[in-house]
Amino acid sequence: MARPNQILLAVVLTTYLIDLIPAEAQGGCGGFSRTCTNVTIDDRGRLRAACEDVNNDYAVAEINLNYYVGEEDGVLVPNSSDFVPVCPRKSVRKPDHHVRTAYVLEAECTTSAYLLKTTTLAIDYWISNNDGRLIWNSCY
């Protein structure tokens, strides 16, 4: 039987080693468009989609992009926050000319010169479907 010190050491080492594995190898870097449909975004930046879980069932999943997407002089920026107040119009779409492409967030954002600028961010690189839940990943 293992002693408490051995168990503690094993837990600490396992946690440390998992942190060394790149997120890509842990299986969670983007690609939610492969298993999610009916993707929408509301005025508050909440992205909703019907996402498949491990049992092949679909349920509504949600992630608030305002926590993960920012804006710099009219351009959407990943791994930032608070794009909603300066980007009054926003939508989620797949580029028209590529039916099998990933989703992009498109928004009209206010620049430092107080002009509206249309900008896009390929959110499929950043969001994954983890058993029917939308997760933001900082893999890229």
N, CA, C and O atoms as CSV, one atom per row, in Angstrom:
chain,resi,resn,atom,element,x,y,z
A,1,MET,N,N,0.837,-1.172,0.000
A,1,MET,CA,C,0.000,0.000,0.000
A,1,MET,C,C,0.888,1.244,0.000
A,1,MET,O,O,1.889,1.312,0.714
A,2,ALA,N,N,0.496,2.231,-0.823
A,2,ALA,CA,C,1.268,3.467,-0.948
A,2,ALA,C,C,1.080,4.330,0.293
A,2,ALA,O,O,0.000,4.383,0.880
A,3,ARG,N,N,2.146,4.996,0.669
A,3,ARG,CA,C,2.079,5.918,1.807
A,3,ARG,C,C,1.539,7.260,1.325
A,3,ARG,O,O,1.630,7.570,0.137
A,4,PRO,N,N,0.976,8.063,2.237
A,4,PRO,CA,C,0.420,9.365,1.840
A,4,PRO,C,C,1.426,10.248,1.113
A,4,PRO,O,O,1.050,10.955,0.178
A,5,ASN,N,N,2.691,10.226,1.515
A,5,ASN,CA,C,3.706,11.051,0.847
A,5,ASN,C,C,3.906,10.618,-0.598
A,5,ASN,O,O,4.110,11.456,-1.476
A,6,GLN,N,N,3.849,9.300,-0.850
A,6,GLN,CA,C,4.008,8.791,-2.210
A,6,GLN,C,C,2.819,9.200,-3.089
A,6,GLN,O,O,2.994,9.552,-4.255
A,7,ILE,N,N,1.628,9.150,-2.525
A,7,ILE,CA,C,0.433,9.537,-3.272
A,7,ILE,C,C,0.495,11.025,-3.609
A,7,ILE,O,O,0.211,11.417,-4.741
A,8,LEU,N,N,0.860,11.847,-2.643
A,8,LEU,CA,C,0.977,13.281,-2.873
A,8,LEU,C,C,2.011,13.576,-3.952
A,8,LEU,O,O,1.768,14.406,-4.827
A,9,LEU,N,N,3.155,12.910,-3.902
A,9,LEU,CA,C,4.195,13.101,-4.902
A,9,LEU,C,C,3.684,12.717,-6.294
A,9,LEU,O,O,3.953,13.418,-7.269
A,10,ALA,N,N,2.952,11.615,-6.385
A,10,ALA,CA,C,2.416,11.169,-7.672
A,10,ALA,C,C,1.432,12.189,-8.240
A,10,ALA,O,O,1.452,12.463,-9.440
A,11,VAL,N,N,0.576,12.753,-7.394
A,11,VAL,CA,C,-0.395,13.746,-7.842
A,11,VAL,C,C,0.314,15.009,-8.324
A,11,VAL,O,O,-0.038,15.557,-9.369
A,12,VAL,N,N,1.304,15.469,-7.576
A,12,VAL,CA,C,2.047,16.667,-7.954
A,12,VAL,C,C,2.783,16.458,-9.270
A,12,VAL,O,O,2.748,17.328,-10.140
A,13,LEU,N,N,3.448,15.321,-9.428
A,13,LEU,CA,C,4.178,15.034,-10.667
A,13,LEU,C,C,3.237,14.930,-11.861
A,13,LEU,O,O,3.545,15.444,-12.936
A,14,THR,N,N,2.103,14.278,-11.686
A,14,THR,CA,C,1.137,14.143,-12.776
A,14,THR,C,C,0.616,15.507,-13.203
A,14,THR,O,O,0.538,15.795,-14.398
A,15,THR,N,N,0.260,16.347,-12.238
A,15,THR,CA,C,-0.217,17.690,-12.548
A,15,THR,C,C,0.850,18.479,-13.287
A,15,THR,O,O,0.545,19.168,-14.261
A,16,TYR,N,N,2.080,18.390,-12.846
A,16,TYR,CA,C,3.179,19.110,-13.485
A,16,TYR,C,C,3.389,18.625,-14.916
A,16,TYR,O,O,3.562,19.437,-15.825
A,17,LEU,N,N,3.375,17.311,-15.125
A,17,LEU,CA,C,3.612,16.760,-16.459
A,17,LEU,C,C,2.489,17.118,-17.430
A,17,LEU,O,O,2.754,17.373,-18.605
A,18,ILE,N,N,1.243,17.141,-16.962
A,18,ILE,CA,C,0.125,17.517,-17.828
A,18,ILE,C,C,0.287,18.958,-18.290
A,18,ILE,O,O,-0.020,19.279,-19.438
A,19,ASP,N,N,0.767,19.830,-17.403
A,19,ASP,CA,C,0.982,21.226,-17.789
A,19,ASP,C,C,2.053,21.371,-18.865
A,19,ASP,O,O,2.056,22.360,-19.597
A,20,LEU,N,N,2.962,20.405,-18.974
A,20,LEU,CA,C,4.012,20.465,-19.980
A,20,LEU,C,C,3.533,20.046,-21.367
A,20,LEU,O,O,4.168,20.373,-22.369
A,21,ILE,N,N,2.415,19.326,-21.427
A,21,ILE,CA,C,1.882,18.852,-22.702
A,21,ILE,C,C,1.183,20.016,-23.395
A,21,ILE,O,O,0.316,20.654,-22.797
A,22,PRO,N,N,1.545,20.307,-24.653
A,22,PRO,CA,C,0.874,21.403,-25.362
A,22,PRO,C,C,-0.628,21.148,-25.456
A,22,PRO,O,O,-1.068,20.000,-25.509
A,23,ALA,N,N,-1.405,22.222,-25.477
A,23,ALA,CA,C,-2.862,22.093,-25.538
A,23,ALA,C,C,-3.295,21.314,-26.774
A,23,ALA,O,O,-4.288,20.589,-26.734
A,24,GLU,N,N,-2.546,21.461,-27.889
A,24,GLU,CA,C,-2.897,20.735,-29.108
A,24,GLU,C,C,-2.896,19.234,-28.864
A,24,GLU,O,O,-3.767,18.521,-29.362
A,25,ALA,N,N,-1.926,18.754,-28.101
A,25,ALA,CA,C,-1.818,17.326,-27.832
A,25,ALA,C,C,-2.878,16.859,-26.845
A,25,ALA,O,O,-3.180,15.667,-26.782
A,26,GLN,N,N,-3.444,17.776,-26.078
A,26,GLN,CA,C,-4.489,17.414,-25.137
A,26,GLN,C,C,-5.849,17.332,-25.826
A,26,GLN,O,O,-6.845,16.992,-25.187
A,27,GLY,N,N,-5.903,17.641,-27.121
A,27,GLY,CA,C,-7.128,17.467,-27.893
A,27,GLY,C,C,-8.142,18.579,-27.742
A,27,GLY,O,O,-9.340,18.296,-27.743
A,28,GLY,N,N,-7.728,19.828,-27.612
A,28,GLY,CA,C,-8.711,20.874,-27.444
A,28,GLY,C,C,-8.373,22.175,-28.124
A,28,GLY,O,O,-8.483,23.232,-27.502
A,29,CYS,N,N,-7.968,22.143,-29.368
A,29,CYS,CA,C,-7.611,23.383,-30.053
A,29,CYS,C,C,-8.559,23.656,-31.202
A,29,CYS,O,O,-8.351,23.180,-32.318
A,30,GLY,N,N,-9.600,24.421,-30.925
A,30,GLY,CA,C,-10.490,24.855,-31.984
A,30,GLY,C,C,-11.266,23.758,-32.665
A,30,GLY,O,O,-11.331,22.624,-32.190
A,31,GLY,N,N,-11.860,24.120,-33.802
A,31,GLY,CA,C,-12.575,23.154,-34.626
A,31,GLY,C,C,-14.011,22.892,-34.220
A,31,GLY,O,O,-14.567,21.857,-34.590
A,32,PHE,N,N,-14.641,23.807,-33.462
A,32,PHE,CA,C,-16.011,23.539,-33.020
A,32,PHE,C,C,-16.985,23.410,-34.179
A,32,PHE,O,O,-18.034,22.782,-34.032
A,33,SER,N,N,-16.660,23.992,-35.329
A,33,SER,CA,C,-17.584,23.944,-36.470
A,33,SER,C,C,-17.781,22.531,-37.007
A,33,SER,O,O,-18.755,22.270,-37.713
A,34,ARG,N,N,-16.874,21.624,-36.683
A,34,ARG,CA,C,-17.021,20.235,-37.145
A,34,ARG,C,C,-18.155,19.510,-36.431
A,34,ARG,O,O,-18.715,18.562,-36.980
A,35,THR,N,N,-18.507,19.940,-35.211
A,35,THR,CA,C,-19.505,19.217,-34.429
A,35,THR,C,C,-20.608,20.116,-33.874
A,35,THR,O,O,-21.393,19.676,-33.034
A,36,CYS,N,N,-20.679,21.362,-34.328
A,36,CYS,CA,C,-21.714,22.295,-33.871
A,36,CYS,C,C,-22.415,22.926,-35.070
A,36,CYS,O,O,-21.791,23.181,-36.100
A,37,THR,N,N,-23.713,23.174,-34.929
A,37,THR,CA,C,-24.503,23.793,-35.986
A,37,THR,C,C,-25.334,24.925,-35.392
A,37,THR,O,O,-25.308,25.158,-34.183
A,38,ASN,N,N,-26.071,25.626,-36.252
A,38,ASN,CA,C,-26.981,26.691,-35.827
A,38,ASN,C,C,-26.289,27.697,-34.912
A,38,ASN,O,O,-26.783,28.004,-33.827
A,39,VAL,N,N,-25.164,28.197,-35.350
A,39,VAL,CA,C,-24.346,29.108,-34.549
A,39,VAL,C,C,-24.877,30.536,-34.675
A,39,VAL,O,O,-25.092,31.038,-35.778
A,40,THR,N,N,-25.083,31.179,-33.522
A,40,THR,CA,C,-25.562,32.560,-33.475
A,40,THR,C,C,-24.786,33.329,-32.409
A,40,THR,O,O,-24.108,32.740,-31.568
A,41,ILE,N,N,-24.898,34.646,-32.461
A,41,ILE,CA,C,-24.317,35.506,-31.426
A,41,ILE,C,C,-25.331,36.591,-31.101
A,41,ILE,O,O,-26.010,37.104,-31.991
A,42,ASP,N,N,-25.432,36.941,-29.812
A,42,ASP,CA,C,-26.371,37.997,-29.425
A,42,ASP,C,C,-25.634,39.321,-29.200
A,42,ASP,O,O,-24.417,39.399,-29.367
A,43,ASP,N,N,-26.380,40.352,-28.821
A,43,ASP,CA,C,-25.808,41.686,-28.632
A,43,ASP,C,C,-24.777,41.751,-27.514
A,43,ASP,O,O,-23.923,42.637,-27.512
A,44,ARG,N,N,-24.845,40.827,-26.568
A,44,ARG,CA,C,-23.897,40.806,-25.446
A,44,ARG,C,C,-22.640,39.993,-25.738
A,44,ARG,O,O,-21.755,39.890,-24.889
A,45,GLY,N,N,-22.560,39.422,-26.925
A,45,GLY,CA,C,-21.385,38.637,-27.293
A,45,GLY,C,C,-21.472,37.174,-26.936
A,45,GLY,O,O,-20.464,36.468,-26.981
A,46,ARG,N,N,-22.661,36.698,-26.581
A,46,ARG,CA,C,-22.827,35.278,-26.243
A,46,ARG,C,C,-23.041,34.464,-27.510
A,46,ARG,O,O,-24.010,34.667,-28.241
A,47,LEU,N,N,-22.129,33.549,-27.755
A,47,LEU,CA,C,-22.209,32.659,-28.904
A,47,LEU,C,C,-22.971,31.414,-28.470
A,47,LEU,O,O,-22.665,30.817,-27.438
A,48,ARG,N,N,-23.964,31.026,-29.263
A,48,ARG,CA,C,-24.748,29.818,-28.976
A,48,ARG,C,C,-24.695,28.903,-30.186
A,48,ARG,O,O,-24.640,29.354,-31.330
A,49,ALA,N,N,-24.713,27.596,-29.903
A,49,ALA,CA,C,-24.697,26.606,-30.984
A,49,ALA,C,C,-25.284,25.296,-30.481
A,49,ALA,O,O,-25.277,25.016,-29.283
A,50,ALA,N,N,-25.785,24.509,-31.404
A,50,ALA,CA,C,-26.201,23.144,-31.083
A,50,ALA,C,C,-24.969,22.266,-31.287
A,50,ALA,O,O,-24.499,22.103,-32.413
A,51,CYS,N,N,-24.447,21.698,-30.194
A,51,CYS,CA,C,-23.188,20.954,-30.256
A,51,CYS,C,C,-23.378,19.492,-29.871
A,51,CYS,O,O,-24.147,19.151,-28.973
A,52,GLU,N,N,-22.656,18.657,-30.577
A,52,GLU,CA,C,-22.720,17.217,-30.366
A,52,GLU,C,C,-21.878,16.816,-29.154
A,52,GLU,O,O,-20.786,17.344,-28.942
A,53,ASP,N,N,-22.403,15.868,-28.357
A,53,ASP,CA,C,-21.629,15.343,-27.230
A,53,ASP,C,C,-21.118,13.950,-27.571
A,53,ASP,O,O,-21.295,13.486,-28.698
A,54,VAL,N,N,-20.480,13.272,-26.603
A,54,VAL,CA,C,-19.876,11.962,-26.872
A,54,VAL,C,C,-20.911,10.890,-27.197
A,54,VAL,O,O,-20.563,9.854,-27.762
A,55,ASN,N,N,-22.180,11.121,-26.850
A,55,ASN,CA,C,-23.247,10.167,-27.150
A,55,ASN,C,C,-23.950,10.483,-28.469
A,55,ASN,O,O,-24.993,9.905,-28.778
A,56,ASN,N,N,-23.374,11.405,-29.245
A,56,ASN,CA,C,-23.943,11.854,-30.517
A,56,ASN,C,C,-25.281,12.567,-30.362
A,56,ASN,O,O,-26.060,12.631,-31.313
A,57,ASP,N,N,-25.552,13.101,-29.181
A,57,ASP,CA,C,-26.737,13.915,-28.936
A,57,ASP,C,C,-26.340,15.384,-29.089
A,57,ASP,O,O,-25.187,15.752,-28.863
A,58,TYR,N,N,-27.299,16.209,-29.473
A,58,TYR,CA,C,-27.045,17.647,-29.623
A,58,TYR,C,C,-27.770,18.413,-28.525
A,58,TYR,O,O,-28.914,18.111,-28.185
A,59,ALA,N,N,-27.092,19.398,-27.986
A,59,ALA,CA,C,-27.676,20.292,-26.988
A,59,ALA,C,C,-27.140,21.697,-27.234
A,59,ALA,O,O,-26.095,21.870,-27.861
A,60,VAL,N,N,-27.860,22.696,-26.739
A,60,VAL,CA,C,-27.425,24.078,-26.907
A,60,VAL,C,C,-26.253,24.351,-25.969
A,60,VAL,O,O,-26.325,24.105,-24.765
A,61,ALA,N,N,-25.183,24.862,-26.550
A,61,ALA,CA,C,-23.987,25.240,-25.787
A,61,ALA,C,C,-23.799,26.736,-25.944
A,61,ALA,O,O,-24.257,27.323,-26.925
A,62,GLU,N,N,-23.122,27.363,-24.976
A,62,GLU,CA,C,-22.953,28.808,-24.996
A,62,GLU,C,C,-21.579,29.186,-24.452
A,62,GLU,O,O,-21.052,28.545,-23.542
A,63,ILE,N,N,-21.011,30.249,-25.034
A,63,ILE,CA,C,-19.770,30.828,-24.526
A,63,ILE,C,C,-19.856,32.339,-24.742
A,63,ILE,O,O,-20.304,32.794,-25.794
A,64,ASN,N,N,-19.431,33.104,-23.756
A,64,ASN,CA,C,-19.465,34.559,-23.876
A,64,ASN,C,C,-18.137,35.033,-24.457
A,64,ASN,O,O,-17.118,35.047,-23.767
A,65,LEU,N,N,-18.158,35.420,-25.730
A,65,LEU,CA,C,-16.937,35.834,-26.413
A,65,LEU,C,C,-16.385,37.154,-25.886
A,65,LEU,O,O,-15.215,37.463,-26.113
A,66,ASN,N,N,-17.194,37.930,-25.194
A,66,ASN,CA,C,-16.718,39.201,-24.658
A,66,ASN,C,C,-15.594,39.000,-23.638
A,66,ASN,O,O,-14.801,39.911,-23.402
A,67,TYR,N,N,-15.524,37.806,-23.032
A,67,TYR,CA,C,-14.440,37.486,-22.093
A,67,TYR,C,C,-13.144,37.113,-22.805
A,67,TYR,O,O,-12.081,37.118,-22.184
A,68,TYR,N,N,-13.212,36.787,-24.104
A,68,TYR,CA,C,-12.056,36.249,-24.816
A,68,TYR,C,C,-11.638,37.048,-26.042
A,68,TYR,O,O,-10.560,36.815,-26.588
A,69,VAL,N,N,-12.458,37.972,-26.477
A,69,VAL,CA,C,-12.170,38.758,-27.680
A,69,VAL,C,C,-12.156,40.232,-27.308
A,69,VAL,O,O,-13.064,40.729,-26.641
A,70,GLY,N,N,-11.123,40.915,-27.744
A,70,GLY,CA,C,-11.014,42.348,-27.514
A,70,GLY,C,C,-11.028,43.087,-28.836
A,70,GLY,O,O,-11.306,42.508,-29.886
A,71,GLU,N,N,-10.727,44.359,-28.770
A,71,GLU,CA,C,-10.716,45.213,-29.958
A,71,GLU,C,C,-9.594,46.226,-29.796
A,71,GLU,O,O,-9.421,46.822,-28.734
A,72,GLU,N,N,-8.838,46.407,-30.868
A,72,GLU,CA,C,-7.766,47.412,-30.888
A,72,GLU,C,C,-7.901,48.245,-32.155
A,72,GLU,O,O,-7.641,47.764,-33.258
A,73,ASP,N,N,-8.304,49.480,-31.986
A,73,ASP,CA,C,-8.491,50.431,-33.077
A,73,ASP,C,C,-9.329,49.856,-34.228
A,73,ASP,O,O,-8.968,49.971,-35.399
A,74,GLY,N,N,-10.444,49.242,-33.866
A,74,GLY,CA,C,-11.373,48.739,-34.867
A,74,GLY,C,C,-11.114,47.334,-35.349
A,74,GLY,O,O,-11.791,46.873,-36.268
A,75,VAL,N,N,-10.152,46.629,-34.760
A,75,VAL,CA,C,-9.804,45.271,-35.186
A,75,VAL,C,C,-10.049,44.295,-34.029
A,75,VAL,O,O,-9.621,44.545,-32.902
A,76,LEU,N,N,-10.737,43.187,-34.311
A,76,LEU,CA,C,-10.963,42.159,-33.293
A,76,LEU,C,C,-9.655,41.460,-32.956
A,76,LEU,O,O,-8.857,41.155,-33.842
A,77,VAL,N,N,-9.439,41.206,-31.655
A,77,VAL,CA,C,-8.191,40.622,-31.172
A,77,VAL,C,C,-8.509,39.441,-30.253
A,77,VAL,O,O,-9.254,39.605,-29.286
A,78,PRO,N,N,-7.957,38.247,-30.535
A,78,PRO,CA,C,-8.192,37.102,-29.646
A,78,PRO,C,C,-7.379,37.213,-28.358
A,78,PRO,O,O,-6.416,37.977,-28.281
A,79,ASN,N,N,-7.774,36.449,-27.362
A,79,ASN,CA,C,-7.100,36.406,-26.060
A,79,ASN,C,C,-7.031,37.781,-25.416
A,79,ASN,O,O,-6.017,38.163,-24.831
A,80,SER,N,N,-8.115,38.507,-25.534
A,80,SER,CA,C,-8.284,39.815,-24.932
A,80,SER,C,C,-9.713,39.845,-24.393
A,80,SER,O,O,-10.291,38.781,-24.168
A,81,SER,N,N,-10.295,41.002,-24.181
A,81,SER,CA,C,-11.680,41.049,-23.710
A,81,SER,C,C,-12.319,42.397,-24.018
A,81,SER,O,O,-11.654,43.359,-24.401
A,82,ASP,N,N,-13.639,42.426,-23.836
A,82,ASP,CA,C,-14.450,43.647,-23.911
A,82,ASP,C,C,-14.600,44.254,-25.304
A,82,ASP,O,O,-14.498,45.471,-25.457
A,83,PHE,N,N,-14.841,43.428,-26.320
A,83,PHE,CA,C,-15.092,43.976,-27.651
A,83,PHE,C,C,-16.519,44.500,-27.809
A,83,PHE,O,O,-16.775,45.344,-28.667
A,84,VAL,N,N,-17.444,44.010,-26.992
A,84,VAL,CA,C,-18.868,44.334,-27.169
A,84,VAL,C,C,-19.168,45.834,-27.102
A,84,VAL,O,O,-19.899,46.322,-27.963
A,85,PRO,N,N,-18.650,46.591,-26.135
A,85,PRO,CA,C,-19.016,48.015,-26.068
A,85,PRO,C,C,-18.605,48.840,-27.287
A,85,PRO,O,O,-19.256,49.842,-27.585
A,86,VAL,N,N,-17.561,48.457,-27.990
A,86,VAL,CA,C,-17.095,49.251,-29.132
A,86,VAL,C,C,-17.432,48.618,-30.482
A,86,VAL,O,O,-17.091,49.165,-31.531
A,87,CYS,N,N,-18.099,47.472,-30.450
A,87,CYS,CA,C,-18.504,46.791,-31.689
A,87,CYS,C,C,-20.015,46.555,-31.645
A,87,CYS,O,O,-20.462,45.473,-31.265
A,88,PRO,N,N,-20.802,47.560,-32.030
A,88,PRO,CA,C,-22.252,47.463,-31.867
A,88,PRO,C,C,-22.927,46.413,-32.762
A,88,PRO,O,O,-23.948,45.845,-32.374
A,89,ARG,N,N,-22.382,46.155,-33.926
A,89,ARG,CA,C,-22.973,45.148,-34.823
A,89,ARG,C,C,-22.033,43.962,-34.913
A,89,ARG,O,O,-20.837,44.112,-35.167
A,90,LYS,N,N,-22.594,42.781,-34.700
A,90,LYS,CA,C,-21.780,41.564,-34.760
A,90,LYS,C,C,-22.612,40.400,-35.283
A,90,LYS,O,O,-23.825,40.341,-35.083
A,91,SER,N,N,-21.937,39.486,-35.952
A,91,SER,CA,C,-22.597,38.293,-36.474
A,91,SER,C,C,-21.567,37.176,-36.580
A,91,SER,O,O,-20.360,37.406,-36.503
A,92,VAL,N,N,-22.072,35.969,-36.759
A,92,VAL,CA,C,-21.217,34.804,-36.966
A,92,VAL,C,C,-21.624,34.203,-38.293
A,92,VAL,O,O,-22.811,34.027,-38.567
A,93,ARG,N,N,-20.634,33.887,-39.120
A,93,ARG,CA,C,-20.949,33.334,-40.444
A,93,ARG,C,C,-19.804,32.460,-40.933
A,93,ARG,O,O,-18.696,32.475,-40.398
A,94,LYS,N,N,-20.120,31.706,-41.964
A,94,LYS,CA,C,-19.094,30.990,-42.712
A,94,LYS,C,C,-18.883,31.778,-43.998
A,94,LYS,O,O,-19.854,32.219,-44.613
A,95,PRO,N,N,-17.642,31.964,-44.411
A,95,PRO,CA,C,-17.418,32.681,-45.674
A,95,PRO,C,C,-18.209,32.039,-46.813
A,95,PRO,O,O,-18.176,30.822,-46.995
A,96,ASP,N,N,-18.914,32.864,-47.572
A,96,ASP,CA,C,-19.838,32.391,-48.602
A,96,ASP,C,C,-19.187,31.495,-49.652
A,96,ASP,O,O,-19.803,30.535,-50.114
A,97,HIS,N,N,-17.972,31.794,-50.023
A,97,HIS,CA,C,-17.360,31.062,-51.116
A,97,HIS,C,C,-16.770,29.717,-50.689
A,97,HIS,O,O,-16.297,28.959,-51.536
A,98,HIS,N,N,-16.790,29.411,-49.398
A,98,HIS,CA,C,-16.289,28.124,-48.918
A,98,HIS,C,C,-17.322,27.502,-47.984
A,98,HIS,O,O,-17.384,27.845,-46.804
A,99,VAL,N,N,-18.131,26.588,-48.514
A,99,VAL,CA,C,-19.199,25.985,-47.723
A,99,VAL,C,C,-18.648,25.199,-46.537
A,99,VAL,O,O,-19.277,25.181,-45.479
A,100,ARG,N,N,-17.504,24.555,-46.680
A,100,ARG,CA,C,-16.967,23.710,-45.614
A,100,ARG,C,C,-15.973,24.438,-44.704
A,100,ARG,O,O,-15.249,23.793,-43.945
A,101,THR,N,N,-15.931,25.731,-44.769
A,101,THR,CA,C,-14.972,26.473,-43.961
A,101,THR,C,C,-15.482,26.676,-42.543
A,101,THR,O,O,-16.628,26.363,-42.220
A,102,ALA,N,N,-14.610,27.202,-41.719
A,102,ALA,CA,C,-14.903,27.440,-40.318
A,102,ALA,C,C,-15.648,28.765,-40.130
A,102,ALA,O,O,-15.682,29.615,-41.020
A,103,TYR,N,N,-16.233,28.909,-38.961
A,103,TYR,CA,C,-16.963,30.137,-38.641
A,103,TYR,C,C,-16.025,31.298,-38.359
A,103,TYR,O,O,-14.920,31.125,-37.845
A,104,VAL,N,N,-16.502,32.493,-38.714
A,104,VAL,CA,C,-15.795,33.722,-38.366
A,104,VAL,C,C,-16.765,34.640,-37.628
A,104,VAL,O,O,-17.969,34.639,-37.882
A,105,LEU,N,N,-16.208,35.416,-36.713
A,105,LEU,CA,C,-16.947,36.475,-36.050
A,105,LEU,C,C,-16.722,37.732,-36.879
A,105,LEU,O,O,-15.581,38.112,-37.141
A,106,GLU,N,N,-17.798,38.369,-37.286
A,106,GLU,CA,C,-17.697,39.613,-38.042
A,106,GLU,C,C,-18.343,40.711,-37.212
A,106,GLU,O,O,-19.424,40.523,-36.654
A,107,ALA,N,N,-17.676,41.865,-37.132
A,107,ALA,CA,C,-18.205,42.960,-36.328
A,107,ALA,C,C,-17.864,44.306,-36.954
A,107,ALA,O,O,-16.881,44.439,-37.683
A,108,GLU,N,N,-18.680,45.282,-36.660
A,108,GLU,CA,C,-18.380,46.675,-36.985
A,108,GLU,C,C,-17.933,47.325,-35.689
A,108,GLU,O,O,-18.705,47.421,-34.735
A,109,CYS,N,N,-16.694,47.768,-35.655
A,109,CYS,CA,C,-16.110,48.316,-34.436
A,109,CYS,C,C,-15.689,49.764,-34.651
A,109,CYS,O,O,-15.338,50.173,-35.758
A,110,THR,N,N,-15.732,50.520,-33.574
A,110,THR,CA,C,-15.360,51.924,-33.619
A,110,THR,C,C,-13.854,52.086,-33.483
A,110,THR,O,O,-13.243,51.539,-32.565
A,111,THR,N,N,-13.259,52.841,-34.399
A,111,THR,CA,C,-11.815,53.092,-34.353
A,111,THR,C,C,-11.527,54.273,-33.426
A,111,THR,O,O,-12.444,54.915,-32.913
A,112,SER,N,N,-10.249,54.544,-33.224
A,112,SER,CA,C,-9.865,55.693,-32.395
A,112,SER,C,C,-10.265,57.019,-33.038
A,112,SER,O,O,-10.361,58.043,-32.361
A,113,ALA,N,N,-10.499,56.991,-34.364
A,113,ALA,CA,C,-10.962,58.186,-35.078
A,113,ALA,C,C,-12.496,58.250,-35.125
A,113,ALA,O,O,-13.066,59.072,-35.842
A,114,TYR,N,N,-13.155,57.377,-34.355
A,114,TYR,CA,C,-14.618,57.324,-34.252
A,114,TYR,C,C,-15.298,56.946,-35.561
A,114,TYR,O,O,-16.412,57.389,-35.839
A,115,LEU,N,N,-14.632,56.133,-36.357
A,115,LEU,CA,C,-15.209,55.589,-37.581
A,115,LEU,C,C,-15.567,54.129,-37.346
A,115,LEU,O,O,-14.930,53.456,-36.536
A,116,LEU,N,N,-16.584,53.636,-38.050
A,116,LEU,CA,C,-16.919,52.215,-37.958
A,116,LEU,C,C,-16.103,51.439,-38.983
A,116,LEU,O,O,-16.013,51.819,-40.151
A,117,LYS,N,N,-15.518,50.355,-38.523
A,117,LYS,CA,C,-14.674,49.524,-39.379
A,117,LYS,C,C,-15.159,48.080,-39.272
A,117,LYS,O,O,-15.352,47.569,-38.169
A,118,THR,N,N,-15.355,47.417,-40.421
A,118,THR,CA,C,-15.750,46.011,-40.419
A,118,THR,C,C,-14.503,45.148,-40.260
A,118,THR,O,O,-13.508,45.334,-40.960
A,119,THR,N,N,-14.573,44.211,-39.337
A,119,THR,CA,C,-13.435,43.357,-39.026
A,119,THR,C,C,-13.922,41.933,-38.785
A,119,THR,O,O,-15.081,41.723,-38.427
A,120,THR,N,N,-13.045,40.959,-38.981
A,120,THR,CA,C,-13.409,39.560,-38.747
A,120,THR,C,C,-12.339,38.866,-37.908
A,120,THR,O,O,-11.183,39.286,-37.866
A,121,LEU,N,N,-12.757,37.798,-37.245
A,121,LEU,CA,C,-11.851,36.946,-36.479
A,121,LEU,C,C,-12.271,35.509,-36.700
A,121,LEU,O,O,-13.437,35.167,-36.501
A,122,ALA,N,N,-11.345,34.664,-37.106
A,122,ALA,CA,C,-11.634,33.246,-37.355
A,122,ALA,C,C,-11.758,32.521,-36.019
A,122,ALA,O,O,-10.785,31.965,-35.510
A,123,ILE,N,N,-12.972,32.532,-35.454
A,123,ILE,CA,C,-13.169,31.985,-34.107
A,123,ILE,C,C,-13.060,30.470,-34.044
A,123,ILE,O,O,-12.882,29.913,-32.961
A,124,ASP,N,N,-13.163,29.794,-35.177
A,124,ASP,CA,C,-13.051,28.337,-35.154
A,124,ASP,C,C,-11.660,27.889,-34.723
A,124,ASP,O,O,-11.507,26.765,-34.244
A,125,TYR,N,N,-10.652,28.726,-34.875
A,125,TYR,CA,C,-9.310,28.400,-34.395
A,125,TYR,C,C,-9.244,28.405,-32.879
A,125,TYR,O,O,-8.395,27.730,-32.296
A,126,TRP,N,N,-10.120,29.150,-32.235
A,126,TRP,CA,C,-10.022,29.396,-30.796
A,126,TRP,C,C,-11.033,28.634,-29.960
A,126,TRP,O,O,-10.821,28.453,-28.761
A,127,ILE,N,N,-12.128,28.181,-30.560
A,127,ILE,CA,C,-13.205,27.534,-29.792
A,127,ILE,C,C,-13.296,26.061,-30.156
A,127,ILE,O,O,-13.274,25.692,-31.331
A,128,SER,N,N,-13.400,25.224,-29.127
A,128,SER,CA,C,-13.581,23.789,-29.360
A,128,SER,C,C,-14.872,23.326,-28.695
A,128,SER,O,O,-15.418,23.988,-27.813
A,129,ASN,N,N,-15.336,22.178,-29.144
A,129,ASN,CA,C,-16.494,21.529,-28.542
A,129,ASN,C,C,-15.962,20.402,-27.665
A,129,ASN,O,O,-15.401,19.429,-28.168
A,130,ASN,N,N,-16.138,20.535,-26.369
A,130,ASN,CA,C,-15.685,19.517,-25.429
A,130,ASN,C,C,-16.916,18.840,-24.843
A,130,ASN,O,O,-17.477,19.308,-23.853
A,131,ASP,N,N,-17.336,17.731,-25.459
A,131,ASP,CA,C,-18.493,16.958,-25.005
A,131,ASP,C,C,-19.748,17.824,-24.878
A,131,ASP,O,O,-20.462,17.757,-23.878
A,132,GLY,N,N,-20.002,18.633,-25.903
A,132,GLY,CA,C,-21.205,19.450,-25.912
A,132,GLY,C,C,-21.067,20.792,-25.219
A,132,GLY,O,O,-22.057,21.502,-25.042
A,133,ARG,N,N,-19.846,21.150,-24.820
A,133,ARG,CA,C,-19.593,22.450,-24.190
A,133,ARG,C,C,-18.606,23.228,-25.036
A,133,ARG,O,O,-17.623,22.664,-25.516
A,134,LEU,N,N,-18.851,24.508,-25.224
A,134,LEU,CA,C,-17.934,25.358,-25.984
A,134,LEU,C,C,-16.842,25.877,-25.062
A,134,LEU,O,O,-17.127,26.439,-24.005
A,135,ILE,N,N,-15.586,25.686,-25.467
A,135,ILE,CA,C,-14.429,26.043,-24.665
A,135,ILE,C,C,-13.512,26.930,-25.492
A,135,ILE,O,O,-13.249,26.642,-26.660
A,136,TRP,N,N,-13.018,28.022,-24.879
A,136,TRP,CA,C,-12.015,28.885,-25.528
A,136,TRP,C,C,-10.641,28.301,-25.259
A,136,TRP,O,O,-10.304,27.998,-24.115
A,137,ASN,N,N,-9.845,28.140,-26.310
A,137,ASN,CA,C,-8.489,27.606,-26.192
A,137,ASN,C,C,-7.491,28.623,-26.713
A,137,ASN,O,O,-7.723,29.260,-27.741
A,138,SER,N,N,-6.397,28.771,-26.016
A,138,SER,CA,C,-5.348,29.698,-26.451
A,138,SER,C,C,-4.186,28.912,-27.056
A,138,SER,O,O,-3.053,28.993,-26.582
A,139,CYS,N,N,-4.481,28.161,-28.096
A,139,CYS,CA,C,-3.492,27.254,-28.676
A,139,CYS,C,C,-2.631,27.910,-29.734
A,139,CYS,O,O,-1.552,27.402,-30.038
A,140,TYR,N,N,-3.063,29.007,-30.298
A,140,TYR,CA,C,-2.359,29.557,-31.453
A,140,TYR,C,C,-1.704,30.860,-31.139
A,140,TYR,O,O,-1.068,31.456,-32.008
